[in-house]
């Protein structure tokens, strides 16, 4: 399953249906653990960690994939995401 599909799923569940982040996280965990689903589980865990901490799932994925591709600094307009990523000991910069 491509990661953007999960980003869209989280967005729809949170914004359209108003489902709380903890319930969305539980739903995603169940989905990716299904035997017939193939996904980058390490990336999903990074997204879930950020989602559970109160920020955007997609930002967690972006930070993870950026690091995997050799990126040194996570950059975002999202103050909370930057704070969470920096709190994990990673370089992060807020764009104004």
N, CA, C and O atoms as CSV, one atom per row, in Angstrom:
chain,resi,resn,atom,element,x,y,z
A,1,UNK,N,N,0.850,-1.164,0.000
A,1,UNK,CA,C,0.000,0.000,0.000
A,1,UNK,C,C,0.904,1.238,0.000
A,1,UNK,O,O,1.756,1.372,0.878
A,2,UNK,N,N,0.736,2.115,-0.942
A,2,UNK,CA,C,1.556,3.333,-0.967
A,2,UNK,C,C,1.261,4.227,0.243
A,2,UNK,O,O,0.117,4.332,0.685
A,3,UNK,N,N,2.280,4.851,0.755
A,3,UNK,CA,C,2.128,5.704,1.936
A,3,UNK,C,C,1.180,6.885,1.719
A,3,UNK,O,O,0.467,7.254,2.652
A,4,UNK,N,N,1.139,7.497,0.522
A,4,UNK,CA,C,0.168,8.582,0.333
A,4,UNK,C,C,-1.285,8.139,0.527
A,4,UNK,O,O,-2.135,8.949,0.898
A,5,UNK,N,N,-1.570,6.870,0.281
A,5,UNK,CA,C,-2.921,6.355,0.516
A,5,UNK,C,C,-3.250,6.445,2.001
A,5,UNK,O,O,-4.361,6.824,2.373
A,6,UNK,N,N,-2.290,6.097,2.844
A,6,UNK,CA,C,-2.521,6.185,4.292
A,6,UNK,C,C,-2.661,7.629,4.739
A,6,UNK,O,O,-3.469,7.933,5.616
A,7,UNK,N,N,-1.880,8.520,4.142
A,7,UNK,CA,C,-2.006,9.956,4.467
A,7,UNK,C,C,-3.415,10.444,4.151
A,7,UNK,O,O,-4.024,11.162,4.944
A,8,UNK,N,N,-3.925,10.052,2.990
A,8,UNK,CA,C,-5.277,10.450,2.602
A,8,UNK,C,C,-6.321,9.834,3.531
A,8,UNK,O,O,-7.291,10.494,3.902
A,9,UNK,N,N,-6.126,8.584,3.903
A,9,UNK,CA,C,-7.051,7.924,4.821
A,9,UNK,C,C,-7.100,8.662,6.153
A,9,UNK,O,O,-8.181,8.926,6.681
A,10,UNK,N,N,-5.945,8.991,6.690
A,10,UNK,CA,C,-5.898,9.723,7.964
A,10,UNK,C,C,-6.593,11.064,7.820
A,10,UNK,O,O,-7.366,11.460,8.692
A,11,UNK,N,N,-6.326,11.766,6.727
A,11,UNK,CA,C,-6.935,13.075,6.510
A,11,UNK,C,C,-8.459,12.963,6.492
A,11,UNK,O,O,-9.149,13.752,7.138
A,12,UNK,N,N,-8.982,11.985,5.755
A,12,UNK,CA,C,-10.438,11.806,5.661
A,12,UNK,C,C,-11.034,11.438,7.022
A,12,UNK,O,O,-12.052,11.998,7.430
A,13,UNK,N,N,-10.407,10.508,7.710
A,13,UNK,CA,C,-10.931,10.097,9.021
A,13,UNK,C,C,-10.939,11.250,10.016
A,13,UNK,O,O,-11.894,11.411,10.777
A,14,UNK,N,N,-9.869,12.057,10.012
A,14,UNK,CA,C,-9.762,13.163,10.972
A,14,UNK,C,C,-10.641,14.350,10.576
A,14,UNK,O,O,-11.407,14.854,11.397
A,15,UNK,N,N,-10.534,14.797,9.323
A,15,UNK,CA,C,-11.186,16.043,8.897
A,15,UNK,C,C,-12.638,15.859,8.478
A,15,UNK,O,O,-13.492,16.674,8.827
A,16,UNK,N,N,-12.921,14.810,7.745
A,16,UNK,CA,C,-14.278,14.625,7.242
A,16,UNK,C,C,-15.172,13.973,8.297
A,16,UNK,O,O,-16.306,14.399,8.517
A,17,UNK,N,N,-14.641,12.932,8.946
A,17,UNK,CA,C,-15.452,12.201,9.913
A,17,UNK,C,C,-15.210,12.618,11.359
A,17,UNK,O,O,-15.932,12.181,12.255
A,18,UNK,N,N,-14.213,13.448,11.596
A,18,UNK,CA,C,-13.961,13.959,12.940
A,18,UNK,C,C,-13.516,12.919,13.949
A,18,UNK,O,O,-13.772,13.069,15.144
A,19,UNK,N,N,-12.860,11.874,13.494
A,19,UNK,CA,C,-12.413,10.816,14.396
A,19,UNK,C,C,-11.138,11.262,15.107
A,19,UNK,O,O,-10.229,11.807,14.481
A,20,UNK,N,N,-11.079,11.032,16.393
A,20,UNK,CA,C,-9.943,11.455,17.215
A,20,UNK,C,C,-8.670,10.706,16.823
A,20,UNK,O,O,-8.712,9.562,16.370
A,21,UNK,N,N,-7.546,11.380,17.008
A,21,UNK,CA,C,-6.243,10.825,16.629
A,21,UNK,C,C,-5.975,9.441,17.231
A,21,UNK,O,O,-5.507,8.561,16.509
A,22,UNK,N,N,-6.250,9.208,18.518
A,22,UNK,CA,C,-5.977,7.868,19.068
A,22,UNK,C,C,-6.764,6.760,18.364
A,22,UNK,O,O,-6.241,5.666,18.154
A,23,UNK,N,N,-8.005,7.037,18.004
A,23,UNK,CA,C,-8.811,6.030,17.315
A,23,UNK,C,C,-8.299,5.806,15.889
A,23,UNK,O,O,-8.292,4.677,15.400
A,24,UNK,N,N,-7.876,6.870,15.235
A,24,UNK,CA,C,-7.300,6.749,13.892
A,24,UNK,C,C,-6.017,5.919,13.961
A,24,UNK,O,O,-5.781,5.061,13.110
A,25,UNK,N,N,-5.196,6.178,14.971
A,25,UNK,CA,C,-3.948,5.423,15.133
A,25,UNK,C,C,-4.240,3.935,15.317
A,25,UNK,O,O,-3.571,3.093,14.718
A,26,UNK,N,N,-5.219,3.611,16.130
A,26,UNK,CA,C,-5.598,2.216,16.355
A,26,UNK,C,C,-6.094,1.570,15.062
A,26,UNK,O,O,-5.775,0.416,14.774
A,27,UNK,N,N,-6.866,2.314,14.298
A,27,UNK,CA,C,-7.383,1.811,13.022
A,27,UNK,C,C,-6.242,1.531,12.051
A,27,UNK,O,O,-6.216,0.484,11.404
A,28,UNK,N,N,-5.296,2.467,11.950
A,28,UNK,CA,C,-4.154,2.269,11.051
A,28,UNK,C,C,-3.312,1.078,11.479
A,28,UNK,O,O,-2.865,0.298,10.638
A,29,UNK,N,N,-3.097,0.934,12.766
A,29,UNK,CA,C,-2.321,-0.209,13.264
A,29,UNK,C,C,-2.975,-1.520,12.833
A,29,UNK,O,O,-2.293,-2.432,12.364
A,30,UNK,N,N,-4.289,-1.613,12.991
A,30,UNK,CA,C,-5.002,-2.831,12.599
A,30,UNK,C,C,-4.895,-3.060,11.092
A,30,UNK,O,O,-4.704,-4.191,10.646
A,31,UNK,N,N,-5.016,-2.001,10.322
A,31,UNK,CA,C,-4.945,-2.129,8.867
A,31,UNK,C,C,-3.589,-2.643,8.413
A,31,UNK,O,O,-3.519,-3.579,7.617
A,32,UNK,N,N,-2.513,-2.046,8.908
A,32,UNK,CA,C,-1.181,-2.437,8.427
A,32,UNK,C,C,-0.741,-3.795,8.972
A,32,UNK,O,O,0.204,-4.389,8.453
A,33,UNK,N,N,-1.404,-4.287,9.997
A,33,UNK,CA,C,-1.073,-5.603,10.529
A,33,UNK,C,C,-1.818,-6.733,9.823
A,33,UNK,O,O,-1.550,-7.909,10.070
A,34,UNK,N,N,-2.752,-6.375,8.945
A,34,UNK,CA,C,-3.487,-7.400,8.204
A,34,UNK,C,C,-2.519,-8.184,7.321
A,34,UNK,O,O,-1.606,-7.614,6.725
A,35,UNK,N,N,-2.727,-9.473,7.247
A,35,UNK,CA,C,-1.815,-10.363,6.516
A,35,UNK,C,C,-1.719,-10.026,5.032
A,35,UNK,O,O,-0.692,-10.286,4.406
A,36,UNK,N,N,-2.767,-9.455,4.468
A,36,UNK,CA,C,-2.766,-9.170,3.040
A,36,UNK,C,C,-2.370,-7.734,2.697
A,36,UNK,O,O,-2.577,-7.285,1.570
A,37,UNK,N,N,-1.805,-7.015,3.664
A,37,UNK,CA,C,-1.381,-5.631,3.434
A,37,UNK,C,C,0.138,-5.552,3.499
A,37,UNK,O,O,0.760,-5.975,4.473
A,38,UNK,N,N,0.714,-5.004,2.447
A,38,UNK,CA,C,2.146,-4.762,2.402
A,38,UNK,C,C,2.364,-3.262,2.445
A,38,UNK,O,O,1.806,-2.526,1.631
A,39,UNK,N,N,3.168,-2.807,3.384
A,39,UNK,CA,C,3.404,-1.379,3.565
A,39,UNK,C,C,4.749,-1.202,4.269
A,39,UNK,O,O,5.245,-2.126,4.913
A,40,UNK,N,N,5.323,-0.036,4.147
A,40,UNK,CA,C,6.553,0.272,4.868
A,40,UNK,C,C,6.171,0.518,6.334
A,40,UNK,O,O,5.849,1.637,6.732
A,41,UNK,N,N,6.218,-0.543,7.108
A,41,UNK,CA,C,5.744,-0.474,8.497
A,41,UNK,C,C,6.582,0.447,9.380
A,41,UNK,O,O,6.050,1.072,10.298
A,42,UNK,N,N,7.864,0.536,9.120
A,42,UNK,CA,C,8.716,1.433,9.910
A,42,UNK,C,C,8.307,2.879,9.661
A,42,UNK,O,O,8.236,3.677,10.595
A,43,UNK,N,N,8.041,3.214,8.419
A,43,UNK,CA,C,7.585,4.568,8.094
A,43,UNK,C,C,6.238,4.853,8.747
A,43,UNK,O,O,6.014,5.936,9.287
A,44,UNK,N,N,5.347,3.871,8.692
A,44,UNK,CA,C,4.025,4.042,9.308
A,44,UNK,C,C,4.164,4.263,10.807
A,44,UNK,O,O,3.464,5.104,11.371
A,45,UNK,N,N,5.045,3.534,11.455
A,45,UNK,CA,C,5.258,3.730,12.897
A,45,UNK,C,C,5.741,5.153,13.191
A,45,UNK,O,O,5.349,5.749,14.194
A,46,UNK,N,N,6.583,5.688,12.325
A,46,UNK,CA,C,7.043,7.070,12.509
A,46,UNK,C,C,5.883,8.041,12.394
A,46,UNK,O,O,5.771,8.983,13.178
A,47,UNK,N,N,5.020,7.808,11.415
A,47,UNK,CA,C,3.836,8.649,11.267
A,47,UNK,C,C,2.896,8.526,12.445
A,47,UNK,O,O,2.352,9.522,12.920
A,48,UNK,N,N,2.704,7.298,12.921
A,48,UNK,CA,C,1.821,7.069,14.072
A,48,UNK,C,C,2.366,7.727,15.338
A,48,UNK,O,O,1.604,8.258,16.145
A,49,UNK,N,N,3.673,7.690,15.505
A,49,UNK,CA,C,4.279,8.331,16.678
A,49,UNK,C,C,3.966,9.823,16.698
A,49,UNK,O,O,3.627,10.378,17.744
A,50,UNK,N,N,4.080,10.461,15.555
A,50,UNK,CA,C,3.803,11.898,15.464
A,50,UNK,C,C,2.301,12.155,15.626
A,50,UNK,O,O,1.908,13.115,16.289
A,51,UNK,N,N,1.460,11.307,15.026
A,51,UNK,CA,C,0.009,11.444,15.165
A,51,UNK,C,C,-0.410,11.319,16.625
A,51,UNK,O,O,-1.203,12.122,17.117
A,52,UNK,N,N,0.118,10.318,17.313
A,52,UNK,CA,C,-0.229,10.115,18.736
A,52,UNK,C,C,0.216,11.290,19.600
A,52,UNK,O,O,-0.391,11.573,20.633
A,53,UNK,N,N,1.271,11.971,19.177
A,53,UNK,CA,C,1.784,13.117,19.940
A,53,UNK,C,C,1.008,14.395,19.631
A,53,UNK,O,O,1.249,15.435,20.243
A,54,UNK,N,N,0.074,14.313,18.678
A,54,UNK,CA,C,-0.792,15.455,18.426
A,54,UNK,C,C,-0.528,16.220,17.144
A,54,UNK,O,O,-1.155,17.253,16.910
A,55,UNK,N,N,0.370,15.748,16.319
A,55,UNK,CA,C,0.647,16.432,15.057
A,55,UNK,C,C,0.145,15.588,13.890
A,55,UNK,O,O,-0.624,14.644,14.071
A,56,UNK,N,N,0.588,15.942,12.710
A,56,UNK,CA,C,0.085,15.355,11.482
A,56,UNK,C,C,0.828,14.073,11.118
A,56,UNK,O,O,2.058,14.043,11.087
A,57,UNK,N,N,0.066,13.014,10.842
A,57,UNK,CA,C,0.624,11.732,10.424
A,57,UNK,C,C,1.571,11.895,9.238
A,57,UNK,O,O,2.660,11.322,9.221
A,58,UNK,N,N,1.150,12.674,8.252
A,58,UNK,CA,C,1.964,12.871,7.048
A,58,UNK,C,C,3.315,13.486,7.385
A,58,UNK,O,O,4.320,13.123,6.774
A,59,UNK,N,N,3.363,14.403,8.336
A,59,UNK,CA,C,4.645,15.000,8.725
A,59,UNK,C,C,5.602,13.956,9.288
A,59,UNK,O,O,6.808,14.021,9.047
A,60,UNK,N,N,5.071,13.005,10.029
A,60,UNK,CA,C,5.912,11.919,10.539
A,60,UNK,C,C,6.489,11.081,9.416
A,60,UNK,O,O,7.655,10.691,9.455
A,61,UNK,N,N,5.658,10.804,8.403
A,61,UNK,CA,C,6.147,10.051,7.247
A,61,UNK,C,C,7.193,10.841,6.468
A,61,UNK,O,O,8.218,10.296,6.055
A,62,UNK,N,N,6.924,12.123,6.273
A,62,UNK,CA,C,7.854,12.979,5.526
A,62,UNK,C,C,9.197,13.049,6.235
A,62,UNK,O,O,10.244,12.952,5.594
A,63,UNK,N,N,9.178,13.217,7.543
A,63,UNK,CA,C,10.433,13.273,8.306
A,63,UNK,C,C,11.195,11.960,8.181
A,63,UNK,O,O,12.410,11.959,7.984
A,64,UNK,N,N,10.485,10.848,8.295
A,64,UNK,CA,C,11.128,9.535,8.198
A,64,UNK,C,C,11.737,9.330,6.818
A,64,UNK,O,O,12.910,8.979,6.701
A,65,UNK,N,N,10.943,9.549,5.776
A,65,UNK,CA,C,11.441,9.312,4.426
A,65,UNK,C,C,12.563,10.275,4.062
A,65,UNK,O,O,13.505,9.900,3.364
A,66,UNK,N,N,12.465,11.507,4.529
A,66,UNK,CA,C,13.544,12.460,4.278
A,66,UNK,C,C,14.853,11.977,4.876
A,66,UNK,O,O,15.908,12.069,4.248
A,67,UNK,N,N,14.776,11.467,6.077
A,67,UNK,CA,C,15.969,10.924,6.743
A,67,UNK,C,C,16.519,9.720,5.973
A,67,UNK,O,O,17.730,9.593,5.791
A,68,UNK,N,N,15.631,8.846,5.528
A,68,UNK,CA,C,16.040,7.659,4.781
A,68,UNK,C,C,16.732,8.022,3.463
A,68,UNK,O,O,17.593,7.288,2.977
A,69,UNK,N,N,16.346,9.151,2.904
A,69,UNK,CA,C,16.926,9.606,1.641
A,69,UNK,C,C,18.178,10.458,1.832
A,69,UNK,O,O,18.756,10.958,0.867
A,70,UNK,N,N,18.589,10.615,3.092
A,70,UNK,CA,C,19.816,11.354,3.379
A,70,UNK,C,C,19.610,12.794,3.798
A,70,UNK,O,O,20.578,13.530,3.993
A,71,UNK,N,N,18.367,13.202,3.939
A,71,UNK,CA,C,18.088,14.564,4.393
A,71,UNK,C,C,18.587,14.767,5.815
A,71,UNK,O,O,18.504,13.864,6.647
A,72,UNK,N,N,19.093,15.934,6.080
A,72,UNK,CA,C,19.628,16.227,7.411
A,72,UNK,C,C,18.655,16.992,8.301
A,72,UNK,O,O,18.711,16.878,9.525
A,73,UNK,N,N,17.765,17.771,7.691
A,73,UNK,CA,C,16.878,18.634,8.462
A,73,UNK,C,C,15.446,18.506,7.963
A,73,UNK,O,O,15.191,18.597,6.762
A,74,UNK,N,N,14.521,18.297,8.878
A,74,UNK,CA,C,13.098,18.305,8.568
A,74,UNK,C,C,12.654,19.761,8.551
A,74,UNK,O,O,12.928,20.501,9.496
A,75,UNK,N,N,11.979,20.177,7.499
A,75,UNK,CA,C,11.529,21.555,7.354
A,75,UNK,C,C,10.024,21.553,7.121
A,75,UNK,O,O,9.516,20.792,6.297
A,76,UNK,N,N,9.308,22.417,7.859
A,76,UNK,CA,C,7.854,22.443,7.736
A,76,UNK,C,C,7.306,23.794,8.161
A,76,UNK,O,O,7.976,24.562,8.851
A,77,UNK,N,N,6.076,24.074,7.737
A,77,UNK,CA,C,5.341,25.240,8.218
A,77,UNK,C,C,4.585,24.905,9.507
A,77,UNK,O,O,4.054,25.802,10.163
A,78,UNK,N,N,4.534,23.637,9.868
A,78,UNK,CA,C,3.771,23.159,11.023
A,78,UNK,C,C,4.630,23.229,12.287
A,78,UNK,O,O,5.534,22.419,12.491
A,79,UNK,N,N,4.328,24.208,13.119
A,79,UNK,CA,C,5.103,24.448,14.340
A,79,UNK,C,C,5.125,23.222,15.257
A,79,UNK,O,O,6.166,22.870,15.810
A,80,UNK,N,N,3.978,22.585,15.408
A,80,UNK,CA,C,3.901,21.423,16.299
A,80,UNK,C,C,4.730,20.260,15.757
A,80,UNK,O,O,5.415,19.580,16.521
A,81,UNK,N,N,4.672,20.029,14.451
A,81,UNK,CA,C,5.456,18.938,13.861
A,81,UNK,C,C,6.946,19.198,14.025
A,81,UNK,O,O,7.700,18.287,14.366
A,82,UNK,N,N,7.373,20.425,13.786
A,82,UNK,CA,C,8.790,20.771,13.948
A,82,UNK,C,C,9.221,20.542,15.388
A,82,UNK,O,O,10.298,20.000,15.637
A,83,UNK,N,N,8.394,20.948,16.327
A,83,UNK,CA,C,8.710,20.770,17.743
A,83,UNK,C,C,8.828,19.284,18.101
A,83,UNK,O,O,9.752,18.891,18.814
A,84,UNK,N,N,7.905,18.463,17.611
A,84,UNK,CA,C,7.941,17.023,17.900
A,84,UNK,C,C,9.159,16.351,17.285
A,84,UNK,O,O,9.810,15.531,17.933
A,85,UNK,N,N,9.468,16.690,16.046
A,85,UNK,CA,C,10.613,16.084,15.373
A,85,UNK,C,C,11.899,16.511,16.077
A,85,UNK,O,O,12.786,15.687,16.305
A,86,UNK,N,N,12.003,17.784,16.420
A,86,UNK,CA,C,13.185,18.266,17.139
A,86,UNK,C,C,13.282,17.604,18.511
A,86,UNK,O,O,14.381,17.330,18.992
A,87,UNK,N,N,12.135,17.346,19.140
A,87,UNK,CA,C,12.117,16.689,20.438
A,87,UNK,C,C,12.615,15.263,20.397
A,87,UNK,O,O,12.981,14.698,21.427
A,88,UNK,N,N,12.632,14.671,19.198
A,88,UNK,CA,C,13.164,13.317,19.032
A,88,UNK,C,C,14.667,13.347,18.792
A,88,UNK,O,O,15.292,12.311,18.562
A,89,UNK,N,N,15.247,14.562,18.848
A,89,UNK,CA,C,16.698,14.675,18.658
A,89,UNK,C,C,17.110,14.862,17.212
A,89,UNK,O,O,18.297,14.800,16.891
A,90,UNK,N,N,16.139,15.090,16.334
A,90,UNK,CA,C,16.454,15.300,14.918
A,90,UNK,C,C,16.471,16.796,14.618
A,90,UNK,O,O,15.826,17.585,15.308
A,91,UNK,N,N,17.201,17.167,13.605
A,91,UNK,CA,C,17.254,18.557,13.182
A,91,UNK,C,C,15.928,18.911,12.522
A,91,UNK,O,O,15.436,18.166,11.674
A,92,UNK,N,N,15.349,20.040,12.906
A,92,UNK,CA,C,14.076,20.469,12.354
A,92,UNK,C,C,14.054,21.997,12.312
A,92,UNK,O,O,14.566,22.666,13.209
A,93,UNK,N,N,13.449,22.530,11.251
A,93,UNK,CA,C,13.391,23.979,11.078
A,93,UNK,C,C,11.977,24.392,10.704
A,93,UNK,O,O,11.347,23.785,9.837
A,94,UNK,N,N,11.486,25.431,11.367
A,94,UNK,CA,C,10.167,25.986,11.087
A,94,UNK,C,C,10.309,27.080,10.043
A,94,UNK,O,O,11.115,27.998,10.194
A,95,UNK,N,N,9.513,26.974,8.979
A,95,UNK,CA,C,9.469,28.034,7.976
A,95,UNK,C,C,8.438,29.075,8.390
A,95,UNK,O,O,7.365,28.735,8.888
A,96,UNK,N,N,8.759,30.307,8.187
A,96,UNK,CA,C,7.831,31.380,8.582
A,96,UNK,C,C,6.934,31.783,7.441
A,96,UNK,O,O,6.095,32.670,7.599
